[in-house]
Amino acid sequence: MLQLRRVVQTAVRKNVCRQFSASQSYLQEKKGLVLGVFEAEGEEGLHLTETAAHFNQSVSGKLSELLQISGPKLKKGKSRIFYGIHKDFPCVAVVGLGKTNAGVCGAENWDTSKESIRQGMAAGCQLLQELEMNSVEVDGCGDAQSAAEGAMLGLFHFDQLKSKKKTKVTAQLHGSSGAESWEKGVVYAEGQNLARLLMEAPANHITPTAFAGIIEEKLASHAQRVTINKRSQDWIKEQQMGAFLSVSKGSEEPPVFLELHYNGSPDSKQPPLLLVGKGITFDSGGISLKPSPSMDAMRADMGGAATVCASIVTAAALKLPVNIIGLAPLCENMPSGKATKPGDVVTAKNGKTIQVDNTDAEGRLVLADALCYGHKFNPRAIVNVATLTGAMDVALGSAATGVFTNSDWLWEQLYKASVVTGDRVWRMPLFQHYTKQVTDSQLADLNNIGKYSRSGGACTAAAFLREFVTAPHWAHLDIAGVMSNKDEIPYLRKGMSGRPTRTLVEFAARLAKMAEDERNKKTQKLKCMKRDD
């Protein structure tokens, strides 16, 4: 068992990009190429991307000729394989990308062009992986970042504990056009793949202590900009985090309060972005025990912590000029003689008492104390992320992350980020209607479940969290519906999704750009004042 744990932890600690690399130098390289084609406007034919057109020219028009005679017009998401048309690439996969410059679709709330490129490049890479190509070059399709994201996300597969593994594939940009954008896309995808790896790994391998250790190692190369504090159970007690401790007390695994500080801004006084992630490394439900079918998926109930920590790792890799603080209360929720019982009353860090009528509504308890603690940093904005309620899965399914927020400005920034990444968000209500249902408690200030139980469960959970927030810009992201992928997102294989890591990173990048613009305006204003003097 110890040996297996080491296998998983070693895999997580490595740079996620290495998951696609052929490690044996003696292995004969089998190279493949993925190219894209768009639907020609008003014509029966196809419009080759710039890269595909250059390739077609290098093979004397053979590619376009084969596309014409090999079947009907290549539609969006469909692919074809051609063999032996170029000496350097035994296999060439050509994928349909839909319409040229489709752009942002208001009905779908994403950039259709970017999403089509992600899907197409993922499909082509997966096809060549099945043909045991261990090296693949990818068409940038005019948007190398999206192409890189699709390729790297599409090639990810968790098989560290299996004897028979998929072919490991190195993916790189074909040609030099867009190299910087490609590298950015690789880093974005590696961030999401890190979250996927943490969420997919078994709970006996990713304990609270192991999780914290892995993140510490991932950030080791960024030590100049990052401070890491792994807080112990004694510290948690000193902080009077009674809600957090009420969840962890049923498990033999000690809780960890992971605190990350990324200082990327040139202005050390810049208020930080605060990210808070629910870190239940396994959720049995506690005394309010979950049904056994699908309980194994609760190894990913730390998806909030995984996406938050992976976002900070990515921000550090990108050297984003922004300050970010990440908080991850990590523990297991288990039944035992020491576990919290339904009807128990606990006291949160801010002094509010909570009647725990359902021990399976534990995520809001650990987040409550973390949110209280996080206010001490006077953040510019607070975003907490959690696989919080099954009700969110019922409401939105896997189409989008549900966002509850008290700030129109914050919602706008999250929404704009999600349009770019294709990992969508949808705003949900924070009415007083729901607050009344959690403040009407027989024994305490609050109840951890709504007065009407299942009705509006995602909304009452958000209303509960708002009782621990005083900041003007706060958002709660309920990611229960997007926790895993079956076949809904074509460039994510079946398994834990790591969503919405890329949207969090893009959001942080937008804040960094806004802060930079503000600094430039101040500098320009000062220059103007000096000239006037």
Backbone torsions as a table, in degrees:
resi	resn	phi	psi	omega
1	MET	NA	-43.1	178.6
2	LEU	-61.2	-39.1	-179.5
3	GLN	-65.1	-41.4	178.5
4	LEU	-63.2	-41.8	179.2
5	ARG	-60.0	-41.2	-179.9
6	ARG	-64.2	-36.2	178.1
7	VAL	-60.0	-47.7	-177.7
8	VAL	-67.0	-46.4	-177.1
9	GLN	-65.3	-36.6	177.0
10	THR	-63.6	-41.6	179.3
11	ALA	-62.8	-40.6	-179.0
12	VAL	-68.5	-37.5	-175.5
13	ARG	-71.1	-27.0	179.4
14	LYS	-68.6	156.1	172.8
15	ASN	-57.0	127.0	-173.1
16	VAL	-60.5	-28.7	178.0
17	CYS	-57.7	-31.1	-178.2
18	ARG	-65.6	-16.6	179.0
19	GLN	-61.7	-20.0	-176.1
20	PHE	-103.7	7.0	-173.6
21	SER	-97.1	140.5	172.9
22	ALA	-79.7	117.9	-171.3
23	SER	-86.2	-22.2	-178.0
24	GLN	-86.0	118.3	-177.1
25	SER	-67.5	-22.6	-177.9
26	TYR	-83.0	-8.3	-177.3
27	LEU	-68.4	126.7	-179.5
28	GLN	-65.2	127.1	-177.0
29	GLU	-72.9	127.6	174.7
30	LYS	-113.8	110.0	-172.6
31	LYS	-99.0	138.5	174.8
32	GLY	-127.2	164.5	-179.7
33	LEU	-134.2	135.2	176.2
34	VAL	-112.5	123.7	179.6
35	LEU	-122.5	154.5	-179.9
36	GLY	-115.3	150.6	173.6
37	VAL	-134.9	139.3	177.8
38	PHE	-98.2	160.0	173.5
39	GLU	-75.1	128.3	179.0
40	ALA	-73.1	134.7	-178.9
41	GLU	-67.6	121.3	175.3
42	GLY	66.5	16.4	-179.9
43	GLU	-128.2	166.5	178.0
44	GLU	-84.3	-21.8	-174.0
45	GLY	-82.3	-163.7	-179.0
46	LEU	-124.3	152.7	178.8
47	HIS	-107.8	112.8	-178.8
48	LEU	-71.5	142.7	170.8
49	THR	-63.7	167.1	-179.6
50	GLU	-59.0	-42.9	179.4
51	THR	-65.2	-43.3	179.5
52	ALA	-64.7	-36.4	179.2
53	ALA	-65.2	-41.3	177.3
54	HIS	-63.6	-41.1	178.5
55	PHE	-63.9	-43.6	-179.9
56	ASN	-59.4	-39.4	178.3
57	GLN	-65.9	-37.0	-178.5
58	SER	-68.8	-21.6	178.7
59	VAL	-109.3	23.8	174.3
60	SER	58.0	39.9	175.7
61	GLY	79.3	7.7	-177.0
62	LYS	-63.0	-36.4	-177.5
63	LEU	-63.8	-50.6	-179.1
64	SER	-64.3	-34.4	178.1
65	GLU	-64.2	-44.7	179.9
66	LEU	-66.3	-37.1	179.0
67	LEU	-63.1	-35.9	-178.7
68	GLN	-72.2	-34.4	-173.7
69	ILE	-99.6	-4.8	-173.1
70	SER	-91.3	1.8	178.4
71	GLY	144.1	-170.5	-179.5
72	PRO	-64.9	168.2	-178.8
73	LYS	-53.4	135.5	-177.1
74	LEU	-71.8	111.4	-177.8
75	LYS	-87.7	166.9	-178.1
76	LYS	-54.9	128.6	177.6
77	GLY	86.1	-11.2	179.1
78	LYS	-90.4	157.9	-176.0
79	SER	-143.2	159.4	173.8
80	ARG	-138.4	150.3	177.8
81	ILE	-112.0	133.7	174.8
82	PHE	-122.5	137.0	-175.4
83	TYR	-112.2	140.5	168.3
84	GLY	71.7	21.5	-179.4
85	ILE	-93.8	-8.2	177.0
86	HIS	-145.2	136.4	-174.0
87	LYS	-64.8	-28.7	-178.0
88	ASP	-85.5	-18.4	-175.6
89	PHE	-130.1	96.7	179.6
90	PRO	-58.6	-32.7	-179.6
91	CYS	-124.9	132.2	175.5
92	VAL	-124.6	120.2	177.0
93	ALA	-99.3	129.0	177.6
94	VAL	-115.4	128.0	-175.2
95	VAL	-121.3	144.0	177.1
96	GLY	-80.5	134.2	-176.4
97	LEU	-111.9	6.8	-179.6
98	GLY	77.5	-152.6	-175.1
99	LYS	-77.5	146.8	177.4
100	THR	-70.1	136.1	176.3
101	ASN	51.0	47.9	179.4
102	ALA	-63.4	-35.5	174.4
103	GLY	71.6	-164.6	-176.2
104	VAL	-73.7	131.3	178.3
105	CYS	-105.8	115.9	-178.7
106	GLY	-63.5	-31.7	-179.3
107	ALA	-72.7	-35.5	-177.6
108	GLU	-94.8	-13.6	180.0
109	ASN	60.4	40.1	173.0
110	TRP	-154.7	168.8	175.8
111	ASP	-85.9	107.0	-174.2
112	THR	-61.5	-37.0	-180.0
113	SER	-62.7	-48.1	-179.9
114	LYS	-61.9	-43.5	-177.4
115	GLU	-66.5	-37.9	178.7
116	SER	-65.2	-38.8	178.8
117	ILE	-66.9	-43.6	177.5
118	ARG	-57.8	-48.4	-177.8
119	GLN	-64.2	-43.2	-177.4
120	GLY	-65.5	-47.2	-178.3
121	MET	-67.6	-34.9	176.1
122	ALA	-63.9	-44.5	-179.0
123	ALA	-61.5	-43.8	-179.7
124	GLY	-65.1	-43.0	179.8
125	CYS	-65.1	-40.9	179.8
126	GLN	-65.2	-38.4	179.0
127	LEU	-62.4	-44.3	179.4
128	LEU	-71.1	-30.6	175.6
129	GLN	-65.2	-38.9	177.6
130	GLU	-64.9	-27.1	176.9
131	LEU	-87.6	9.2	175.2
132	GLU	64.5	33.0	168.9
133	MET	-74.9	128.9	-179.8
134	ASN	-102.1	0.9	175.3
135	SER	-142.3	126.5	-176.3
136	VAL	-131.1	132.6	171.9
137	GLU	-105.2	141.6	-168.4
138	VAL	-122.9	135.8	175.2
139	ASP	-66.4	129.4	177.3
140	GLY	-72.5	-18.7	173.9
141	CYS	56.7	23.2	-179.1
142	GLY	79.8	-2.5	177.2
143	ASP	-147.2	78.4	-171.7
144	ALA	-64.0	-28.7	178.2
145	GLN	-64.0	-47.5	179.2
146	SER	-64.5	-37.6	178.3
147	ALA	-63.2	-42.5	178.9
148	ALA	-65.1	-42.4	178.9
149	GLU	-60.3	-46.6	179.8
150	GLY	-61.5	-44.8	-178.4
151	ALA	-63.6	-50.4	-175.4
152	MET	-70.4	-39.0	177.1
153	LEU	-68.8	-38.1	-178.4
154	GLY	-69.3	-28.6	-178.5
155	LEU	-85.6	-13.9	-178.3
156	PHE	-66.3	135.2	176.6
157	HIS	-154.0	126.9	-179.5
158	PHE	-86.0	103.8	177.4
159	ASP	-136.8	25.4	-176.9
160	GLN	-60.6	-26.9	-176.7
161	LEU	-101.3	7.7	179.8
162	LYS	-102.0	147.6	176.7
163	SER	-72.2	-41.1	179.2
164	LYS	-97.1	119.9	-175.0
165	LYS	-116.1	156.1	174.8
166	LYS	-69.9	156.9	176.5
167	THR	-59.1	129.7	177.5
168	LYS	-80.9	130.6	-171.6
169	VAL	-122.9	132.1	169.0
170	THR	-94.0	130.1	179.5
171	ALA	-116.2	134.2	178.1
172	GLN	-143.5	162.4	-179.3
173	LEU	-70.3	137.4	174.9
174	HIS	-86.6	114.7	-176.0
175	GLY	90.1	-177.4	-175.5
176	SER	-109.3	-10.1	-178.4
177	SER	-69.8	119.4	179.1
178	GLY	87.2	21.8	-176.1
179	ALA	-60.3	-39.9	-179.2
180	GLU	-66.0	-43.2	178.0
181	SER	-64.8	-37.7	177.5
182	TRP	-60.0	-47.8	-179.1
183	GLU	-61.9	-38.4	177.0
184	LYS	-62.1	-43.6	178.1
185	GLY	-63.2	-37.6	177.2
186	VAL	-60.9	-44.0	-179.0
187	VAL	-65.8	-41.8	177.0
188	TYR	-58.7	-46.8	-177.8
189	ALA	-67.6	-39.5	178.1
190	GLU	-60.7	-36.4	177.2
191	GLY	-61.6	-47.3	178.8
192	GLN	-65.9	-37.9	179.4
193	ASN	-66.6	-32.1	174.3
194	LEU	-62.9	-45.0	177.4
195	ALA	-61.8	-40.5	178.6
196	ARG	-62.0	-42.5	-178.5
197	LEU	-63.9	-44.1	178.7
198	LEU	-63.9	-40.7	-177.4
199	MET	-73.5	-34.3	-176.0
200	GLU	-79.0	-31.8	-175.6
201	ALA	-62.5	146.6	-177.8
202	PRO	-61.3	150.6	-176.2
203	ALA	-67.0	-24.7	178.1
204	ASN	-76.1	-11.0	174.9
205	HIS	-98.3	-38.3	-178.9
206	ILE	-104.9	77.1	173.7
207	THR	-81.6	170.3	176.2
208	PRO	-53.4	-43.8	-179.6
209	THR	-66.0	-44.1	-179.9
210	ALA	-65.2	-41.7	178.6
211	PHE	-57.0	-50.6	-178.1
212	ALA	-61.6	-40.4	179.8
213	GLY	-64.2	-38.8	179.6
214	ILE	-65.4	-45.2	179.4
215	ILE	-64.4	-38.4	177.6
216	GLU	-59.9	-43.2	179.5
217	GLU	-68.8	-37.8	179.0
218	LYS	-63.5	-28.6	-177.7
219	LEU	-97.2	0.0	-174.9
220	ALA	-58.7	-36.8	-177.7
221	SER	-74.4	-7.3	179.9
222	HIS	-112.8	28.7	-171.9
223	ALA	-58.2	-29.5	-178.6
224	GLN	-66.9	-25.8	-177.3
225	ARG	-111.2	-7.4	-172.1
226	VAL	-123.8	135.6	172.4
227	THR	-117.4	133.4	-177.0
228	ILE	-122.2	129.2	174.7
229	ASN	-123.8	118.3	175.5
230	LYS	-101.3	98.5	-173.9
231	ARG	-81.2	135.6	-176.7
232	SER	-87.8	175.5	178.6
233	GLN	-61.9	-36.0	178.6
234	ASP	-63.3	-42.2	177.7
235	TRP	-63.2	-41.7	179.5
236	ILE	-59.9	-40.4	177.2
237	LYS	-65.4	-42.1	178.9
238	GLU	-60.6	-34.1	179.7
239	GLN	-79.6	-1.6	179.1
240	GLN	57.5	43.5	176.9
241	MET	-88.3	71.1	-175.4
242	GLY	-66.8	-31.0	179.7
243	ALA	-68.9	-44.7	178.3
244	PHE	-61.7	-47.6	-177.8
245	LEU	-65.6	-28.7	179.5
246	SER	-65.5	-25.9	178.5
247	VAL	-82.8	-42.7	-173.3
248	SER	-75.1	-19.2	-169.0
249	LYS	-66.9	-18.5	-179.6
250	GLY	-82.4	-9.3	-175.3
251	SER	-105.7	153.0	174.0
252	GLU	-78.1	-20.6	178.7
253	GLU	-77.5	127.3	-179.7
254	PRO	-70.3	145.5	177.2
255	PRO	-74.8	157.5	175.1
256	VAL	-135.0	133.9	173.4
257	PHE	-105.2	102.8	-175.4
258	LEU	-88.6	126.4	-177.8
259	GLU	-125.1	119.6	-177.4
260	LEU	-117.1	134.3	176.2
261	HIS	-122.3	113.4	174.4
262	TYR	-105.2	116.4	-177.1
263	ASN	-107.6	82.4	-175.9
264	GLY	-96.9	-16.9	-176.0
265	SER	-78.2	141.3	173.7
266	PRO	-66.6	-17.9	176.3
267	ASP	-98.4	103.7	-176.6
268	SER	-64.8	-19.0	-178.8
269	LYS	-91.3	1.3	179.4
270	GLN	-62.4	126.2	178.3
271	PRO	-58.6	135.7	-175.0
272	PRO	-80.7	158.1	164.2
273	LEU	-82.6	127.2	179.6
274	LEU	-103.2	120.6	175.6
275	LEU	-111.0	129.3	-178.7
276	VAL	-124.4	126.2	-176.8
277	GLY	-123.1	130.8	175.0
278	LYS	-65.1	127.8	-174.2
279	GLY	-122.6	53.4	176.5
280	ILE	-83.2	101.8	-173.3
281	THR	-71.8	-19.4	164.2
282	PHE	-155.7	133.1	-177.5
283	ASP	-119.8	99.9	176.0
284	SER	-82.2	-13.3	-173.2
285	GLY	99.0	-13.1	-176.7
286	GLY	72.1	-145.7	178.6
287	ILE	-61.4	-34.3	173.6
288	SER	-81.7	68.0	-167.5
289	LEU	-61.9	136.2	176.6
290	LYS	-71.1	156.4	170.8
291	PRO	-65.4	147.9	-173.4
292	SER	-67.0	-34.7	179.2
293	PRO	-59.3	128.6	178.1
294	SER	70.2	7.3	177.4
295	MET	-62.9	-26.2	179.3
296	ASP	-58.7	-27.8	179.8
297	ALA	-66.9	-14.9	-178.9
298	MET	-74.5	2.9	166.9
299	ARG	-65.3	-20.3	-178.2
300	ALA	-98.1	14.2	-179.5
301	ASP	-73.2	-0.9	171.8
302	MET	-97.8	22.3	-178.6
303	GLY	-59.4	-34.3	177.1
304	GLY	-62.5	-48.3	178.0
305	ALA	-64.5	-39.7	-179.4
306	ALA	-62.7	-44.9	-178.4
307	THR	-71.5	-37.8	178.3
308	VAL	-64.4	-49.2	-178.3
309	CYS	-67.4	-39.3	177.5
310	ALA	-64.7	-34.4	177.7
311	SER	-64.8	-39.6	179.5
312	ILE	-70.9	-38.7	174.6
313	VAL	-59.1	-42.3	-179.7
314	THR	-68.2	-43.5	178.4
315	ALA	-59.0	-40.6	178.5
316	ALA	-65.9	-41.1	179.2
317	ALA	-64.6	-34.8	179.3
318	LEU	-82.9	-10.3	-176.1
319	LYS	56.9	43.0	179.6
320	LEU	-61.6	132.8	-180.0
321	PRO	-80.6	66.8	-178.3
322	VAL	-149.3	150.1	176.3
323	ASN	-95.1	130.3	-179.5
324	ILE	-132.9	137.0	171.9
325	ILE	-117.6	130.6	178.0
326	GLY	-115.4	133.2	177.4
327	LEU	-122.8	130.0	-179.7
328	ALA	-135.2	99.4	173.1
329	PRO	-75.0	112.2	-172.0
330	LEU	-109.4	128.3	174.4
331	CYS	-168.4	174.1	171.6
332	GLU	-104.0	153.8	174.4
333	ASN	-113.5	100.6	-171.9
334	MET	-128.1	152.9	174.9
335	PRO	-86.4	140.5	174.5
336	SER	-169.3	179.8	177.4
337	GLY	-66.5	-17.3	-179.9
338	LYS	-98.6	-5.2	-172.9
339	ALA	-70.8	154.0	173.9
340	THR	-62.7	140.1	-178.3
341	LYS	-105.5	148.7	174.2
342	PRO	-55.2	130.4	-177.6
343	GLY	99.9	-13.3	177.0
344	ASP	-65.3	152.3	177.1
345	VAL	-117.4	128.7	-179.2
346	VAL	-123.3	162.3	-177.8
347	THR	-116.0	124.3	-180.0
348	ALA	-79.2	172.3	-176.6
349	LYS	-60.5	-31.8	-179.4
350	ASN	-86.1	6.7	176.6
351	GLY	91.6	-7.9	178.9
352	LYS	-73.9	140.5	178.4
353	THR	-95.1	146.4	-174.9
354	ILE	-130.2	124.9	172.9
355	GLN	-86.3	117.4	-176.6
356	VAL	-93.3	91.6	-179.5
357	ASP	-85.3	-17.5	178.1
358	ASN	-140.5	113.1	-177.8
359	THR	-73.5	-8.7	175.8
360	ASP	-85.7	-2.6	171.7
361	ALA	-100.3	58.0	-171.2
362	GLU	-91.9	-24.9	-175.5
363	GLY	-60.3	-40.5	-179.6
364	ARG	-66.2	-25.3	179.1
365	LEU	-72.1	-45.3	-179.6
366	VAL	-69.8	-34.8	178.7
367	LEU	-68.7	-35.2	-178.3
368	ALA	-56.3	-49.3	-179.7
369	ASP	-67.7	-37.8	179.4
370	ALA	-65.7	-39.3	178.2
371	LEU	-65.4	-42.4	177.4
372	CYS	-59.1	-46.5	-179.1
373	TYR	-63.8	-39.4	-174.4
374	GLY	-66.0	-23.9	-178.7
375	HIS	-63.8	-22.1	-178.1
376	LYS	-63.2	-19.3	-177.8
377	PHE	-89.0	1.4	-179.7
378	ASN	47.9	58.0	-174.2
379	PRO	-70.9	153.9	174.6
380	ARG	-67.8	-37.2	177.9
381	ALA	-154.5	152.1	177.1
382	ILE	-119.7	128.1	174.2
383	VAL	-127.7	116.4	174.0
384	ASN	-105.6	144.7	-173.8
385	VAL	-127.5	132.2	-175.9
386	ALA	-158.9	141.7	166.2
387	THR	-79.7	76.9	-163.5
388	LEU	-90.3	-44.3	-172.3
389	THR	-138.9	139.0	171.3
390	GLY	-63.4	-24.5	179.3
391	ALA	-62.8	-30.0	177.8
392	MET	-69.8	-37.6	176.1
393	ASP	-62.2	-40.6	178.4
394	VAL	-64.2	-40.0	-175.0
395	ALA	-72.5	-49.1	-172.5
396	LEU	-116.1	-11.8	-174.8
397	GLY	61.0	-143.3	-177.5
398	SER	-98.7	10.2	-175.9
399	ALA	-70.7	-36.0	-173.8
400	ALA	-159.2	156.3	171.9
401	THR	-79.8	134.2	176.8
402	GLY	-80.5	130.7	-178.8
403	VAL	-118.3	124.8	173.4
404	PHE	-113.1	124.3	-176.0
405	THR	-147.8	151.7	176.0
406	ASN	-97.9	9.7	-172.6
407	SER	-133.7	118.0	176.4
408	ASP	-65.2	-37.8	179.4
409	TRP	-61.2	-46.0	-178.8
410	LEU	-65.8	-41.1	177.3
411	TRP	-58.9	-44.6	-178.4
412	GLU	-60.2	-41.3	-179.2
413	GLN	-67.8	-42.1	178.6
414	LEU	-64.8	-41.4	-179.4
415	TYR	-63.5	-47.2	-179.3
416	LYS	-61.7	-38.8	177.9
417	ALA	-63.2	-40.5	-176.4
418	SER	-70.2	-30.3	176.8
419	VAL	-63.3	-39.7	-179.8
420	VAL	-68.5	-43.5	-174.3
421	THR	-83.3	-19.4	-175.9
422	GLY	79.6	-2.2	177.4
423	ASP	-97.5	90.9	-161.3
424	ARG	-78.0	158.6	175.0
425	VAL	-126.4	156.7	179.7
426	TRP	-141.8	131.4	-175.5
427	ARG	-79.1	135.5	-179.5
428	MET	-116.8	160.9	-174.4
429	PRO	-80.8	145.3	174.6
430	LEU	-121.2	54.0	-176.5
431	PHE	-72.8	153.2	171.9
432	GLN	-62.0	-22.3	175.9
433	HIS	-50.6	-39.8	-178.5
434	TYR	-83.0	-32.8	179.4
435	THR	-60.4	-41.3	-179.3
436	LYS	-60.7	-27.8	-177.2
437	GLN	-76.9	-21.3	179.0
438	VAL	-102.4	-15.9	177.9
439	THR	-92.3	-7.5	176.4
440	ASP	-90.1	86.6	-176.3
441	SER	-122.1	139.6	-176.7
442	GLN	-69.0	-37.9	-170.6
443	LEU	-113.3	-16.1	-170.6
444	ALA	-143.6	-177.9	179.1
445	ASP	-66.7	-35.8	-176.1
446	LEU	-137.2	157.6	170.8
447	ASN	-115.9	142.1	-175.9
448	ASN	-80.9	0.0	170.0
449	ILE	-131.3	156.9	-178.0
450	GLY	-69.2	155.1	-177.9
451	LYS	-57.6	-33.7	-178.3
452	TYR	-105.3	27.8	172.4
453	SER	55.9	-104.7	-169.1
454	ARG	-77.8	-21.0	-176.0
455	SER	-65.2	123.2	178.9
456	GLY	58.8	39.2	-173.2
457	GLY	-57.7	-39.3	179.2
458	ALA	-67.9	-34.4	-178.1
459	CYS	-74.4	-39.6	178.7
460	THR	-69.7	-32.7	176.6
461	ALA	-64.2	-42.4	177.7
462	ALA	-65.1	-40.1	178.2
463	ALA	-62.9	-36.9	176.6
464	PHE	-61.4	-46.9	-178.9
465	LEU	-63.1	-34.7	-178.8
466	ARG	-62.8	-22.0	177.9
467	GLU	-68.4	-8.8	-179.6
468	PHE	-116.8	17.0	-178.0
469	VAL	-123.7	130.1	173.4
470	THR	-118.1	-9.5	-178.6
471	ALA	-69.1	145.5	-177.9
472	PRO	-76.4	-17.8	-179.3
473	HIS	-124.9	94.6	-178.3
474	TRP	-135.4	141.1	175.5
475	ALA	-137.5	137.6	174.2
476	HIS	-109.2	122.4	178.9
477	LEU	-105.8	112.8	177.3
478	ASP	-93.4	110.8	-173.6
479	ILE	-106.2	18.6	-178.2
480	ALA	-59.5	-38.4	-177.8
481	GLY	-72.2	-27.2	-177.2
482	VAL	-103.2	10.7	-176.5
483	MET	-58.6	-41.2	-176.6
484	SER	-127.8	164.9	179.5
485	ASN	-126.3	132.4	174.0
486	LYS	-97.9	-72.0	173.8
487	ASP	-147.3	13.5	-173.5
488	GLU	-70.0	-41.7	179.4
489	ILE	-100.9	108.7	-172.1
490	PRO	-58.8	-30.4	-176.8
491	TYR	-91.5	7.2	171.6
492	LEU	-115.6	125.2	177.3
493	ARG	-69.5	172.5	176.5
494	LYS	-62.2	132.1	-179.9
495	GLY	139.8	-167.5	-179.5
496	MET	-68.8	140.1	-165.9
497	SER	-93.7	-26.7	-174.6
498	GLY	70.6	14.2	178.6
499	ARG	-82.2	147.0	1.5
500	PRO	-107.0	57.2	-175.4
501	THR	-53.9	-49.3	-176.2
502	ARG	-64.1	-33.6	177.5
503	THR	-67.8	-39.1	176.4
504	LEU	-63.0	-41.5	179.5
505	VAL	-65.5	-45.6	179.4
506	GLU	-62.3	-38.2	176.6
507	PHE	-62.2	-45.4	178.3
508	ALA	-63.0	-39.2	178.5
509	ALA	-64.4	-37.3	177.3
510	ARG	-65.6	-41.5	176.9
511	LEU	-62.5	-40.3	178.6
512	ALA	-61.3	-42.7	179.2
513	LYS	-65.1	-41.1	178.9
514	MET	-62.9	-42.5	179.3
515	ALA	-64.7	-39.6	178.8
516	GLU	-64.5	-41.6	178.0
517	ASP	-63.0	-39.1	178.5
518	GLU	-64.5	-41.7	178.6
519	ARG	-64.1	-41.4	179.9
520	ASN	-64.4	-38.0	178.1
521	LYS	-64.4	-42.4	179.4
522	LYS	-64.1	-41.8	179.0
523	THR	-62.7	-44.4	179.5
524	GLN	-63.7	-38.8	179.7
525	LYS	-64.7	-42.1	178.5
526	LEU	-63.5	-40.1	178.4
527	LYS	-62.8	-41.2	179.0
528	CYS	-64.3	-40.6	179.5
529	MET	-64.4	-39.6	179.2
530	LYS	-65.5	-38.6	179.0
531	ARG	-65.6	-39.6	179.7
532	ASP	-64.9	-35.1	178.8
533	ASP	-68.6	NA	NA
